[in-house]
Amino acid sequence: MVRVLLAVTHEQLRVALKEHLVVTGEVVCGEAGTPEQLWEQLWHHEWNVVILDMPLSGQTKLQSVRTLHELYPVIPILVMSLAIDIGRHHWEEAGASGVVPKAKLATELPEAVRIISRGGGYFSGDGPEETRT
């Protein structure tokens, strides 16, 4: 069972993502709609993957990935992003295990979660990597 924390500001998107991921029965999802809820979930539960679509207080999403990775380095971070102009190396440098554009969530998210939960990387457009370098 893969434990996924959805750190997504918009409630309707969280609900839709949760429904999309749990349909196979292989994923259990927790939810955080604010940075405070994110920290609480990380403190009280163990997660295999964090799907991040919220900036932490006063930070860009890229800075938020860096902060989250510094505090919880063993939890893979999958970023949902509209910012296609930020290159893969910037996300990896910050500590992300993968990035999926919001426009491709329906087709790529379950596969990205599967690969990242097994220690791989998934950066949309580059194709999946079963092992992280």
C-alpha positions as a Python dict, from the first residue, in 0.01 Angstrom:
ca = {
    (1, 'M'): (0, 0, 0),
    (2, 'V'): (138, 340, -102),
    (3, 'R'): (66, 624, 140),
    (4, 'V'): (33, 954, -49),
    (5, 'L'): (-8, 1295, 111),
    (6, 'L'): (-189, 1542, -115),
    (7, 'A'): (-59, 1887, -21),
    (8, 'V'): (-294, 2079, -248),
    (9, 'T'): (-455, 2414, -168),
    (10, 'H'): (-772, 2369, -373),
    (11, 'E'): (-1018, 2130, -209),
    (12, 'Q'): (-1194, 2024, -532),
    (13, 'L'): (-860, 1934, -690),
    (14, 'R'): (-759, 1734, -379),
    (15, 'V'): (-1086, 1540, -391),
    (16, 'A'): (-1048, 1467, -763),
    (17, 'L'): (-686, 1358, -724),
    (18, 'K'): (-772, 1135, -431),
    (19, 'E'): (-1052, 966, -625),
    (20, 'H'): (-819, 919, -922),
    (21, 'L'): (-541, 765, -714),
    (22, 'V'): (-735, 536, -479),
    (23, 'V'): (-938, 367, -753),
    (24, 'T'): (-688, 80, -783),
    (25, 'G'): (-691, 10, -411),
    (26, 'E'): (-311, 36, -401),
    (27, 'V'): (-301, 396, -273),
    (28, 'V'): (-417, 555, 51),
    (29, 'C'): (-433, 935, 51),
    (30, 'G'): (-411, 1193, 324),
    (31, 'E'): (-491, 1557, 265),
    (32, 'A'): (-344, 1894, 355),
    (33, 'G'): (-496, 2218, 229),
    (34, 'T'): (-265, 2459, 412),
    (35, 'P'): (104, 2462, 504),
    (36, 'E'): (3, 2412, 869),
    (37, 'Q'): (-195, 2098, 780),
    (38, 'L'): (101, 1975, 575),
    (39, 'W'): (339, 2004, 872),
    (40, 'E'): (85, 1836, 1099),
    (41, 'Q'): (39, 1544, 860),
    (42, 'L'): (416, 1503, 821),
    (43, 'W'): (467, 1512, 1196),
    (44, 'H'): (196, 1259, 1284),
    (45, 'H'): (199, 1011, 993),
    (46, 'E'): (439, 825, 766),
    (47, 'W'): (411, 895, 394),
    (48, 'N'): (565, 727, 89),
    (49, 'V'): (510, 1028, -140),
    (50, 'V'): (410, 1392, -96),
    (51, 'I'): (231, 1549, -392),
    (52, 'L'): (297, 1920, -358),
    (53, 'D'): (87, 2195, -512),
    (54, 'M'): (117, 2473, -259),
    (55, 'P'): (385, 2718, -166),
    (56, 'L'): (490, 2729, 196),
    (57, 'S'): (454, 3061, 375),
    (58, 'G'): (633, 3334, 181),
    (59, 'Q'): (811, 3094, -54),
    (60, 'T'): (788, 3000, -419),
    (61, 'K'): (698, 2640, -496),
    (62, 'L'): (1062, 2571, -585),
    (63, 'Q'): (1178, 2711, -250),
    (64, 'S'): (904, 2510, -78),
    (65, 'V'): (1036, 2188, -232),
    (66, 'R'): (1383, 2274, -103),
    (67, 'T'): (1253, 2342, 249),
    (68, 'L'): (1040, 2026, 257),
    (69, 'H'): (1328, 1814, 127),
    (70, 'E'): (1571, 1958, 384),
    (71, 'L'): (1332, 1877, 670),
    (72, 'Y'): (1209, 1539, 538),
    (73, 'P'): (1481, 1410, 304),
    (74, 'V'): (1353, 1052, 289),
    (75, 'I'): (1005, 1140, 161),
    (76, 'P'): (991, 1170, -219),
    (77, 'I'): (825, 1488, -344),
    (78, 'L'): (616, 1494, -661),
    (79, 'V'): (542, 1848, -778),
    (80, 'M'): (231, 1948, -970),
    (81, 'S'): (320, 2250, -1175),
    (82, 'L'): (206, 2498, -1434),
    (83, 'A'): (560, 2638, -1451),
    (84, 'I'): (696, 2454, -1752),
    (85, 'D'): (975, 2709, -1782),
    (86, 'I'): (1150, 2573, -1470),
    (87, 'G'): (1393, 2308, -1588),
    (88, 'R'): (1420, 1958, -1450),
    (89, 'H'): (1761, 2025, -1301),
    (90, 'H'): (1620, 2308, -1086),
    (91, 'W'): (1351, 2079, -944),
    (92, 'E'): (1599, 1797, -882),
    (93, 'E'): (1846, 2037, -721),
    (94, 'A'): (1569, 2152, -485),
    (95, 'G'): (1493, 1790, -392),
    (96, 'A'): (1195, 1693, -607),
    (97, 'S'): (1169, 1333, -721),
    (98, 'G'): (940, 1430, -1005),
    (99, 'V'): (720, 1687, -1175),
    (100, 'V'): (390, 1641, -1355),
    (101, 'P'): (227, 1933, -1537),
    (102, 'K'): (-129, 1996, -1424),
    (103, 'A'): (-246, 1945, -1782),
    (104, 'K'): (-120, 1584, -1770),
    (105, 'L'): (-239, 1480, -1424),
    (106, 'A'): (-514, 1250, -1549),
    (107, 'T'): (-279, 1050, -1769),
    (108, 'E'): (51, 1062, -1579),
    (109, 'L'): (-16, 1096, -1206),
    (110, 'P'): (-79, 730, -1113),
    (111, 'E'): (234, 616, -1300),
    (112, 'A'): (443, 896, -1148),
    (113, 'V'): (330, 799, -796),
    (114, 'R'): (407, 432, -862),
    (115, 'I'): (758, 505, -989),
    (116, 'I'): (844, 762, -723),
    (117, 'S'): (716, 544, -439),
    (118, 'R'): (963, 277, -553),
    (119, 'G'): (1259, 515, -543),
    (120, 'G'): (1257, 628, -906),
    (121, 'G'): (1223, 970, -1062),
    (122, 'Y'): (948, 1094, -1289),
    (123, 'F'): (983, 1416, -1484),
    (124, 'S'): (709, 1456, -1743),
    (125, 'G'): (840, 1484, -2094),
    (126, 'D'): (1162, 1299, -2008),
    (127, 'G'): (991, 966, -1957),
    (128, 'P'): (1000, 766, -1635),
    (129, 'E'): (1320, 652, -1468),
    (130, 'E'): (1295, 337, -1264),
    (131, 'T'): (1601, 430, -1059),
    (132, 'R'): (1714, 769, -945),
    (133, 'T'): (2067, 885, -1021),
}
